[in-house]
């Protein structure tokens, strides 16, 4: 996962709420709360790949991963909790 997270073309999407995101997030990540994901599939599909999803614990990012995969979004990874992703980001 380190290689994916540190790929210069990787987009990191944090699916926590705006309030959670404002309390701390991975540097350079984009906040798209989980409830907005279904309305933003096309936007997400157009982001630079690969796409790494994260949240607080990995549960919401897994929900987003399953949904986006079913919508045909490729090169998609569940990074788990945002602090785990931050630790791996160089």
C-alpha positions in Angstrom: 0.0 0.0 0.0 2.9 2.4 0.6 3.8 2.4 -3.1 0.2 3.2 -4.0 -0.2 5.9 -1.4 3.0 7.6 -2.4 2.4 7.3 -6.2 2.5 10.9 -7.4 -0.7 10.3 -9.4 -2.7 8.9 -6.5 -5.9 10.7 -5.4 -6.8 10.2 -1.7 -10.5 10.6 -0.9 -11.6 10.9 2.7 -15.2 9.9 3.1 -15.7 11.2 6.6 -18.0 14.1 7.4 -16.8 17.7 6.8 -16.5 18.2 10.6 -14.4 15.1 11.0 -12.2 16.1 8.0 -11.7 19.6 9.5 -10.3 18.0 12.7 -7.5 16.3 10.8 -6.9 14.6 7.4 -4.2 13.2 5.1 -2.2 16.1 3.5 -3.6 16.7 0.0 -6.7 14.5 0.4 -10.1 15.4 -0.9 -13.2 15.3 1.3 -16.2 13.6 -0.2 -18.5 12.5 2.6 -19.9 9.0 2.2 -23.5 10.3 1.6 -22.2 12.4 -1.4 -20.4 9.5 -3.1 -23.4 8.3 -5.2 -23.9 11.7 -6.6 -20.2 12.2 -7.5 -19.3 8.9 -9.2 -18.5 10.6 -12.5 -16.3 13.2 -10.8 -14.5 10.4 -8.8 -14.0 8.3 -11.9 -12.3 11.3 -13.6 -9.8 11.8 -10.7 -6.1 10.9 -11.3 -5.6 7.2 -10.6 -5.1 5.2 -8.4 -7.7 6.3 -5.9 -7.3 5.5 -2.2 -10.3 5.8 0.0 -10.1 6.4 3.8 -12.2 7.3 6.8 -11.9 7.0 10.5 -11.6 3.2 10.8 -12.0 1.8 7.3 -15.7 0.9 7.5 -17.1 3.8 5.5 -14.3 3.7 3.0 -15.1 0.0 2.5 -18.7 1.0 1.8 -17.6 3.6 -0.7 -15.2 1.1 -2.3 -17.9 -1.5 -2.8 -20.3 1.1 -4.2 -17.7 2.7 -6.5 -16.4 -0.6 -7.7 -20.0 -1.6 -8.6 -20.2 1.6 -10.7 -17.1 0.7 -12.7 -14.6 2.9 -11.0 -11.2 1.2 -11.5 -7.8 1.4 -9.7 -9.6 1.9 -6.4 -8.3 0.9 -3.0 -9.5 1.0 0.6 -6.8 2.6 2.6 -8.6 2.1 5.9 -8.3 4.8 8.6 -7.0 8.1 7.6 -4.3 8.0 10.3 -3.0 4.7 8.8 -2.8 6.4 5.3 -1.1 9.4 6.8 1.6 7.2 8.5 2.4 5.6 5.1 2.5 8.9 3.2 6.1 10.1 2.8 
